Amino acid sequence: MATVTVRLRNRASGALSAPVSAQYQVGINHGQQLTRTNVGPVGTLRPSGPVVTTRDGQVFENLDITGSLDVRHNVTLVNCQIVGDLDVGNAAYTIKHQRDLGRRLVLRNCRIVTRSPNTKGLVSWGNGQTDATDTLFLGGTDNTYLKPGTAPSTGYAHTFTRCWFGDVQRTPGSHSDCVQVDGGAGGVLLDRCSINSFSLATGEDPTTAEASVDSRASGGLILTYPSSNPDPIRRIRVVNSYFDGGNYTLDTAPPDGPNPTDVVLAGNTFGLHHTYGPLRTGPGQSRQDNNWAESGVTTTGRRVVAGQPVD
């Protein structure tokens, strides 16, 4: 891990921020190398209550935020933790992009912990953007729930680089996923991420407990559509990432709605745990060099060898 100093540019005014120190990972070229301890915040964090952004270009550094983050402006968090409140309702998201404002959230070396099984971690509908690097997403009925709107000039509404996802929570009848894209054409990129679709036991708290591989969640990355007016999904990139757990661990084939297009799954590796299978894709989607991460017998009874293609 290397320490660098950066100056962040306000996209609205063009002004540069004061110097901000940050820890960045060096030499991680695949999500299989990620752990809970080699990404996320380091050092002493200052206690803070909930954050509601008030102006574009705000930068928060080295904070331990209790409650939530309400994204109403372009905002950057560096080396911060956000811990949601316990047992809040389903609309009390830990991070909420206000609908269709088109604001950009930047997360650098952060930890996002949702403690309530009734709600979700990071939520965005429509024209909101996320750029998360070296960040952990823990807990909630979904770690992240996205409906990406118009793509920004970078090509993806939401980008996750070297991020760790897992320890989702359940309630009776819940569908708990690490990353859910529920319609939308704005694009999502997962690059060198680790997606661990296992759920905590009922009543366990992700601040103190870790999920067992014997308790699979619903999905790792799953593409879905709402029951009415589905907005076609396009431009999904999942590269050099690690997946384990869930029903179908990586599922880009929604059972209803239009087939997602411009989907590329390349260089990913898979653990041995799943309910139905490691990978399910739709017609015309690109699958390149996706292999088993380890040798052994899968939970569905198939013997595989590390490096063997996942079919």
C-alpha positions in Angstrom: 0.0 0.0 0.0 1.4 3.4 -0.9 0.5 6.9 0.4 0.0 9.6 -2.2 -1.2 13.2 -2.0 -3.9 14.2 -4.5 -5.7 17.4 -5.3 -9.3 16.8 -6.4 -10.9 19.0 -9.0 -14.4 20.5 -8.6 -16.2 19.4 -11.8 -18.5 22.4 -11.7 -16.0 25.3 -11.0 -12.7 23.6 -12.1 -11.1 24.6 -8.7 -8.7 22.3 -7.0 -9.1 21.2 -3.4 -6.5 21.4 -0.7 -4.1 18.5 -0.8 -5.7 15.2 0.4 -3.7 12.3 1.5 -4.8 8.8 0.5 -3.8 5.2 0.7 -3.8 3.3 -2.7 -3.2 -0.3 -3.4 -0.2 -1.2 -5.5 0.2 -4.5 -7.4 -3.3 -5.9 -7.1 -4.1 -7.1 -10.5 -7.1 -9.4 -9.7 -10.0 -9.4 -7.2 -8.8 -12.8 -5.9 -6.0 -10.9 -4.1 -8.4 -8.7 -2.1 -9.1 -9.3 1.5 -11.0 -7.4 4.2 -7.7 -5.9 5.4 -5.9 -4.8 2.3 -8.6 -2.3 1.2 -10.6 0.2 3.2 -9.6 3.0 5.7 -6.5 2.9 7.8 -5.4 4.9 10.8 -7.4 6.9 13.3 -10.8 8.2 12.2 -12.6 11.1 13.7 -16.2 10.5 14.9 -18.9 12.2 12.9 -22.7 12.1 12.6 -24.7 11.7 9.4 -23.6 13.7 6.4 -25.8 15.6 4.0 -23.9 17.3 1.2 -24.4 21.0 0.9 -22.3 22.1 -2.0 -20.4 20.7 -5.0 -16.8 19.7 -4.5 -16.9 18.8 -0.8 -14.2 16.5 0.4 -14.4 14.5 3.7 -11.3 12.8 5.0 -10.5 10.4 7.9 -14.1 10.4 9.3 -16.0 7.6 11.2 -19.5 8.5 10.1 -22.4 7.1 12.1 -25.8 7.1 10.3 -25.8 7.8 6.6 -24.6 9.9 3.6 -27.1 11.8 1.6 -25.6 12.6 -1.8 -27.1 15.9 -3.2 -23.9 17.3 -4.6 -20.6 16.1 -6.1 -18.7 14.7 -3.1 -15.5 12.8 -2.3 -14.8 10.6 0.8 -11.2 9.6 1.4 -10.2 7.1 4.1 -13.7 7.2 5.8 -16.1 4.7 7.3 -19.9 4.9 7.2 -21.8 2.7 9.6 -25.5 2.7 9.2 -27.9 2.7 12.1 -29.2 -0.6 13.5 -32.7 -1.8 12.6 -33.7 1.2 10.5 -36.5 0.9 7.9 -36.2 -0.1 4.3 -35.8 3.5 3.0 -33.0 4.4 5.4 -30.2 3.7 3.0 -26.6 4.0 4.2 -25.7 5.9 1.1 -28.4 7.5 -1.0 -28.0 9.2 -4.3 -30.9 11.6 -4.6 -32.9 10.5 -7.6 -31.8 11.8 -11.0 -29.6 14.7 -9.7 -26.7 13.3 -11.7 -24.2 14.0 -8.9 -20.9 12.1 -8.6 -19.9 10.2 -5.4 -16.2 9.4 -5.1 -15.1 6.8 -2.5 -11.4 6.2 -1.9 -10.3 3.7 0.8 -13.6 3.6 2.5 -15.7 1.1 4.4 -19.5 1.1 4.0 -21.4 -1.0 6.6 -25.1 -1.4 6.6 -26.3 -2.8 9.9 -30.0 -3.2 9.2 -31.3 -6.3 7.3 -34.3 -4.2 6.2 -32.4 -1.7 4.0 -29.7 -1.5 1.4 -26.2 0.0 1.4 -25.4 2.1 -1.6 -28.5 3.0 -3.7 -28.8 5.1 -6.9 -31.7 5.6 -9.3 -31.3 7.3 -12.6 -28.6 9.9 -13.3 -26.2 9.4 -10.4 -22.6 8.4 -10.6 -20.3 6.4 -8.3 -16.5 6.0 -8.5 -15.4 3.7 -5.7 -11.8 2.4 -5.3 -10.3 0.2 -2.6 -13.5 0.2 -0.6 -15.5 -2.4 1.3 -19.3 -2.8 1.2 -20.7 -4.9 4.0 -24.2 -5.8 5.2 -27.7 -4.8 4.2 -30.3 -6.7 2.2 -28.1 -5.6 -0.8 -24.6 -4.2 -0.5 -25.4 -2.0 -3.6 -28.6 -1.5 -5.6 -28.3 0.5 -8.9 -30.6 1.7 -11.7 -28.0 3.5 -13.8 -29.3 6.4 -15.9 -27.5 8.3 -18.6 -23.8 7.3 -18.9 -21.2 10.0 -18.1 -18.4 10.8 -20.5 -16.3 8.1 -18.9 -18.7 5.5 -20.2 -20.0 4.0 -16.9 -22.5 5.5 -14.5 -21.0 3.4 -11.7 -17.4 2.1 -11.4 -16.0 -0.1 -8.7 -12.3 -0.8 -8.7 -10.6 -3.1 -6.2 -13.7 -3.2 -4.0 -14.8 -6.0 -1.6 -18.5 -7.0 -1.2 -20.1 -9.4 1.2 -21.8 -10.2 4.5 -25.3 -9.4 3.2 -28.2 -9.8 5.6 -31.6 -11.5 5.3 -35.1 -11.1 6.4 -37.9 -13.7 5.8 -38.4 -13.8 2.0 -35.7 -11.3 1.2 -33.6 -11.4 -2.0 -30.1 -10.4 -0.8 -27.4 -9.6 -3.3 -24.0 -8.1 -3.3 -24.5 -6.0 -6.4 -28.0 -5.7 -8.1 -28.5 -3.8 -11.3 -32.3 -3.4 -11.6 -32.6 -2.0 -15.2 -30.9 1.0 -16.7 -28.5 1.7 -19.6 -26.0 4.0 -17.9 -23.4 1.2 -17.5 -21.6 -0.5 -14.6 -17.9 -1.5 -14.4 -16.5 -4.0 -11.8 -12.7 -4.1 -12.1 -10.6 -6.3 -9.8 -13.3 -6.7 -7.3 -14.1 -9.5 -4.8 -17.7 -10.5 -4.5 -18.6 -12.9 -1.7 -22.3 -13.8 -1.8 -22.8 -15.2 1.7 -25.3 -14.0 4.3 -25.0 -13.5 8.0 -27.2 -15.5 10.3 -30.4 -13.8 11.4 -29.6 -11.2 14.1 -25.9 -11.0 13.4 -24.3 -7.6 13.0 -21.8 -7.0 10.1 -19.7 -4.8 12.5 -18.9 -7.9 14.6 -19.7 -11.0 12.5 -18.6 -12.6 9.2 -20.7 -14.7 7.0 -20.0 -18.5 6.7 -19.6 -20.1 3.3 -22.3 -22.5 4.4 -24.9 -19.6 4.3 -25.2 -18.5 0.6 -27.0 -15.3 -0.3 -29.1 -14.8 -3.4 -26.6 -13.3 -5.8 -23.1 -12.0 -6.3 -23.8 -9.7 -9.3 -27.3 -10.0 -10.6 -29.1 -8.2 -13.4 -32.8 -7.8 -12.9 -35.8 -5.8 -14.1 -38.7 -4.2 -12.1 -42.1 -5.7 -12.6 -43.3 -2.9 -14.8 -41.6 -0.5 -17.4 -38.3 -2.3 -17.6 -35.5 0.0 -18.8 -33.1 -2.1 -20.9 -29.7 -2.9 -19.3 -26.6 -2.2 -21.4 -22.9 -1.7 -21.0 -21.9 -4.1 -18.2 -18.2 -4.9 -17.7 -17.0 -7.4 -15.2 -13.2 -7.9 -15.4 -10.5 -9.6 -13.4 -12.9 -10.1 -10.4 -13.4 -13.0 -8.0 -16.9 -14.5 -7.3 -18.2 -17.0 -4.8 -21.5 -17.9 -3.2 -25.1 -17.1 -4.1 -27.6 -19.0 -6.2 -26.0 -18.1 -9.6 -22.9 -16.3 -8.4 -22.7 -14.1 -11.5 -26.1 -13.8 -13.2 -26.5 -11.6 -16.2 -29.7 -13.3 -17.6 -32.8 -11.7 -16.1 -35.8 -14.1 -16.4 -38.1 -11.3 -17.6 -37.5 -8.1 -19.6 -35.2 -7.5 -22.5 -31.8 -9.3 -22.8 -29.0 -7.1 -21.4 -26.7 -6.0 -24.2 -23.0 -5.0 -24.5 -22.2 -7.3 -21.6 -18.5 -8.4 -21.2 -17.4 -10.9 -18.5 -13.6 -11.4 -18.8 -10.8 -12.8 -16.7 -13.0 -13.6 -13.7 -12.4 -16.5 -11.3 -14.9 -18.4 -9.2 -15.0 -20.2 -5.9 -16.6 -23.6 -5.3 -19.8 -22.4 -3.5 -23.1 -21.8 -5.3 -26.7 -23.2 -5.2 -27.3 -23.6 -8.9 -24.1 -22.6 -10.8 -21.3 -20.1 -10.9 -22.2 -18.2 -14.1 -25.4 -17.6 -16.1 -25.4 -15.4 -19.1 -27.8 -14.3 -21.8 -27.6 -14.6 -25.6 -24.9 -12.6 -27.3 -23.1 -11.7 -24.1 -19.3 -12.0 -24.2 -17.5 -14.5 -21.9 -13.8 -14.6 -22.1 -11.3 -16.5 -19.9 -13.5 -17.1 -16.9 -11.9 -19.9 -14.8 -12.2 -21.7 -11.5 -10.2 -20.1 -8.7 -9.3 -23.4 -7.0 -9.4 -27.1 -7.3 -12.0 -29.2 -5.5 -15.7 -30.3 -5.5 -18.3 -27.6 -5.9 -21.4 -27.5 -3.7 -23.3 -29.0 -6.6 -21.0 -32.0 -6.6 -18.8 -31.2 -9.6 -15.1 -31.8 -9.4 -13.1 -28.9 -11.0 -9.5 -27.8 -11.3 -8.0 -24.4 -10.8 -7.6 -22.6 -14.1 -10.2 -24.8 -15.8 -12.7 -22.7 -17.8 -16.1 -22.1 -16.2 -18.8 -23.2 -18.6 
